[in-house]
Amino acid sequence: MELRQSKGTMNGSHPLCLEMFLFGSYQGVLSISLKIQEEEEETHEEVFEDEDDDIESSKNVLDVEDLGVMMKSSQKKNEAGDSTKEMVTPMIRQSLTKQGYKLIGSHSGVKLCRWTKVKILDVFNKCKSNRKLKFKAEHVLHHTNPVGTEWKWKMDQPDVIVKGAMENHYKLINQFKGVPGVKDERMQEAMKIKHCALSLVGEPIMYPEINTLVRMLHGHEISTFLVTNAQFPDAIKQLLPVTQLYVSVDASTKDSLKKIDRPLFKDFWQRFLDSLRALSDKGQRTVYRLTIVKSWNSEEIEGYAELVDLGKPDFIEIKGVTYCGESKASTLTMQNVPWHEEVLGFVQNLVDMLPDYELACEHEHSNCVLLANKKFKIEGRWHTWIDYTMFHKLMRTFEESKGQESFCAEDYMAETPSWACYGSEERGFDPEETRFRRKNKKQDISGC
């Protein structure tokens, strides 16, 4: 998250992403606050000027985080109950287009993340591959004014979404032709999509055809990383196997979850707990996402330990929140951003209460740490990465047997390289990549 796993080396996911989204209900604030990363290191800054412009002009542009206001306003105009109304209004469409999204149909879109650009330029790497399709399947994105608990808009078919996403990904990649620093081999790799992140912020599992969408992606041998906000336990139970299933665990108590996520459902806490229980029954890789916000949730260690025991995830991904500047959508300040050492301190205290987990990996630059279940430590070596070829082979067998021949996370694990493991000198940086440091910039105080 906002360590998007597409950005981390820790679970073996890979970046060059196409970002797709579907709108629906959203209860999370922390994953939104991690949407824009501010780095100590900068790479080919001219390539990222569009992102800087987005930040500078945030007062004039409707940002993704502020869509709830518009969605709520749009719904008031449709009180008659027109079930075919489109989710993305003309104003939202204009705003998303200005921010670099390529829209698909009435509720989907794609956008290259900055790590895609970085990988093509071959100047700094946070992941291993440049062939990831980042698919944001987000169902109404605003945490201040969440507007939906069920799908009630015009629905585009999954084949239209997948085809449109891939086509737009190729168009976005082609825009890099002729840019100084771009390497032809990376361009060719980027044209072969291998991974897909379903949602950075939002609730993709609410999309009525999510299983069909996942099946189509697997049919293209595209791995799937799906994020849920733990408010739809039945949907989690019914979800087909995905490569890796994340649950955003933004708080460990009912009161703090209500404060941070501002959920829609009156029974949000029970839904949250039931979602975690449902996660424990999934055979494939599962991950808790914890985002540490100083003065908000950094003292709730015992509560988090109890939630881990409830869902029994394979991995626990812990990241310090990233400050993205002032926003009507958030009251976060720099005082809420923990330093990497503070995140490590929290993790050390947490792991002391979790006998089945150990500190496996870290990515210092992302201010992120990974706890892994000890079953992924084979003969003293961590296996937190993913064997994607094996996953697709297992998935084909699963489909051919109509779900009778299932599989588990250990069946497609791969060994973690030494530089990605906790305690390594590299602290998560791939030694084969070149690291460029920002020059003549103010000292970074973001905690990353």
Buried (B, 14 or more C-beta within 10 A) or exposed (E): BBBBBBBBBBBBBBBBBBBBBBBBBBBBBBBBBBBBBBBBBBBBEEBBEEBEEBEEEBEEBBBBBBBBBBBBEBBEEBEEEEEEBBBBBEEBBEBBEBBBBBBBBBBBBBBBBBBBBBBBBBBBBBBBBBBBBBBBBBBBBBBBBBBBBEBBBBBBEBEEBBEBBBEBBEEBBEEBEEBEEBBEEBBEBBBEBBBBBBBBBBBBBBBEBBBBBBBBBBEEBBBBBBBBBBBBBEBBBEBBBBBBBBBBBBBBBBEBBBBBBBBBBEEBBEBBBBBBBBBEEBEBBBBBBBBBBBEBBBEBBEBBBEBBEBBBBBBBBBBBBBBBEEBEBBEBEEEBBBBBEBBBBBBEBBBEBBEEBBBBBBBBBBBBBBBBBEEBBEEEEBBBBBBBEBBBBBBEEBBEEEEEEEBBBBBBBBBBBEBBBBEBEBBBBBEEBEBBEEEEEEEEEBBB
